[in-house]
């Protein structure tokens, strides 16, 4: 007689995820890697999108991503997820030509790793999940983190290498983000 081993490690965060939901916050600026040297602008957009990002996972296998990037307003993206051991795999999200997928590793140190595909450009965004809390507290965490995300997305190619003193226009930012 044989029995299969439980793939899911005995981690309290996974129990919370199944029972009451889980809110995950990534305080700080993510590491963004690209294989193209001339993609500083795209990397800047993704850095702003994911910096101080908040993910809210409900027990019914859906999630919300809430950005704190001022140029993106109160953007919320919704998808599904599945658990594989100590990893939570998020469904792909798409906006125009931009598509990204993410994986949350629950085991310490907890990390969120996202792959962003924008046309031919591929970026990898890696960040440490510094806050992992039981329950669904996405808005509260977004409001608290929003003050900390001081990044500004450049609004033109000539501005890509220098900070801007004002937020980009919504239509230009939507064009940059593929939406």
Secondary structure, 3 states (H helix, E strand, C coil): CCCCCCCCCCCHHHHHHHHCCEEEECCCCCEEEECCCCCHHHHHHHHHHHCCCEEEECCCCEEEEECCCHHHCCCEEEEEEEEECCEEEECCEEECCEEEEEEEECCCCCEEEEEEEECCEEEEEEEECCEEEECCCHHHHHHHHHCCCCCCCCCCHHHCCCCCCCCCCHHHHHHHHCC
